[in-house]
């Protein structure tokens, strides 16, 4: 069998593919992008394309699939959204002019971290690409950028967990590194679905990279930023002049929250739906610009520790609340401001068209109005921001003078540049516009001079302009003026000196007009490109102003108040509310609660039934703290707060099956993170710690954790529990106070007050909650009977407080002396404590069940088998 010969085209394809083995290669062939070999097989499945073959009749046909070039972006987006890379290969010369194979090159590598989303739903979202570098053990550099806006930030981190927390905050989809990452970090990134891309070198002598990283002094930060930038220049293959110089930040500058705490508090992502709706960001976002929306999210992700900056933000919000008309005018002006950051990015990329420049012009036209509004506000509060806003008026004037009001999408087909901007272009346009009327006048003149009424002037692409005369009228023509161009069956076509001159002018105008217009447009775009930094600075100032007006609008709408910051570790919140729950329920339906923790109060131990609002109460405190530390007013009638350095939460039950961790393991890991890292300036929220294991184990762990926080960490802590025995700790731990969420039972029905009251709860009301959930009535009655039996024997489910000394001992110490005596009377050897009162002597059926119970090996039974056996015993003893 003859070997299949590789064609020149496939040789070219294979050569390019070898340079991008981890990417789908979109190879341009005419009006299509083609995929070959494995790319075609996998791509056809993902993109739902028809899989065909190239060289069908050969011994080894090549799998092939294609997409139209004008629709390629949709297919690229699908692949990138699924975590793949796409290398776009374009024809670099006209096939008609090429000698041999058409030259082709990769013009862009689109990856999850470099994709520039332009859809409306992504306007207020960043797409961050992260660079990582390790210079020595436990010293990591992390840098990130959003290619669409050009911002670059870098920091140092000392642990894998620290890296994962930052990556989680940034919601990145791609990480770039030149190092081998630690195996646990690599595994975690893979589990999170984050693409890890590697480059060959850690640093580059690229002059632009050196310029962009010149202000970074720490080696790890600089290396990470260089890695990040090298990857961008390698993949984008175009101007990136909009990239801003990298700036350093320290994680310790901001309120620290690990990824679990962020998720538990639902700051930006709803735990249940994974959407923005139902989050704190959803509540606070009344921004009018895409830039402001992204800035608000950044504020929420990085609450501040600087009281001076927070006070300045409070002042601005208060001023805008007082000036309703000024705020309304500001909102109206901002509503007409487009996304300046991403417009600047498109200008730098060279992809901005006439309509983009009009959006920039229309945005800049709002700035004088915004400045006028700020000038009417208190200069002591808004004066500095007013002075920092550059209206970039020269660029607005340039665009107004150069770009027409209704430019086409294409910048190469003409119609972009305004009349009067360039004299030569106006001349060309005059020739093209007036050419037809001139030809009509010439036609009328020639008819009159020759007396040939059928004479006409026409045009075709081969012969150009001509005068057509029937053969019968040819003798009437002056042979010295009329030169024959073409002979037809019944007519002859001629040209005259006047027509020839005009033809040259018209054709030259048509060919050169579009070329000149494109040159003029690119010059305008270049001038704007030279002023990108001014536009980016303006965008940042307008984004800040937009966030302030948004927070002022929300504060007025939901009756938030300005918090008071204190240097003491005191929390005094009156009528505090969970802002998101309140928005859903309505202000009239939500029950407000106080939080009062004085300097010497460390722990609030919260008891009460399920569904009563313990978790909501805990979350609302954390959200009030976060809001206060982004500079927002807070949902309360009064609020005095310290500045917290960290928030740790363990709220709700969740496992981590991907990592092989159970709910209880996750619970203990998150508790450990808090206990190991919290300071006395931190806030800890622990919800039902210990419930994931046996009662005695859980209770012992819960008490030990409470004691550890009380004696060592001394962080402000809210600890909710169903272990009512723990309420006795208030007698011995001086910095612990009991509170409970009120509930009453009326006619067998449980009524929640959702009010937090002093002291411990009297009972758990678990069976009442089960009844509310709709469990069968027979089951509820049976549970009540079992509970009564358990309480009558005083086993572990008790409601009365237990002495602390006994609570801390082992499980056997949990049984009182009276119980031991009773137990010794009722059993011998190793018999267990009876859970139910049994008749003495017992009947044969019951004895049979007891005997089986003694001998059965529960560890070998499935849950279903255990339930079936339990049902069988129940039927036997009834």
Secondary structure, 3 states (H helix, E strand, C coil): CCCCCCCHHHHHHHHHHHHCCCEEEEEEECCEEEEEHHHHHHHHHHHCCCCEEECCCCCCCEEEEEEEHHHHHHHHHHHHHCCCEEEEEEECCCCCCCCCCCCEEEEEEECCCCCCCCCHHHCCCCCEEEEEEEEECCEEEEEEEECCCCCEEEEEECCHHHHHHHHHHHCCCEEEECCCCCHHHHHHHHHCCCEEEECCCCCCCCHHHHHHCCCCCCHHHHHHHHHHHHHHHHHHCCCCCCCCCCEECCHHHECEECHHHHHHHCCCCCCCCCCCCCCHHHHHCCCCCHHHHHHHHHHHHCCECCHHHHHHHHHHHHHHHHCHHHHHHHHHHHHCCCCHHHHHHHHHHCCCCHHHHHHHHHHHHHHHHHHHHHHCCCHHHHHHHHHHCCCCHHHHHHHHHHECCCCCCCCCCCCCECCCCCHHHHHHHHHHHHHHHHHHHHHHHHHHHHCCCCCEEEEECCCEEEEEEEHHHHHHCCCCCCEEEEECCCEEEEECHHHHHHHHHHHHHHHHHHHHHHHHHHHHHHHHHHCHHHHHHHHHHHHHHHHHHHHHHHHHHHCCECCEECCCCCEEEEEECCHHHHHHHCCCCCCCEEEEECCCCCEEEEECCCCCCHHHHHHHHHHHHHHHCCCCCECCCEEEECCCCEEEEECCCCCEHHHCECHHHHHHHHHHHHHHHCCCCCEEEEECCCCCCCHHHHHHHHHHHHHHHHHHHCCEEEEECCCHHHHHHHHCCCCEEEEEEEEEEECCEEEEEEEEEECCCCCCCHHHHHHHCCCCHHHHHHHHHHHHHHHHHCCCCCCCCCCHHHHCCCHHHHCCHHHHHHHHHHCCCCCCCCCCCCCCCCCHHHHHHHHHHHHCCHHHCCHHHHHHHHHHHHHHHC
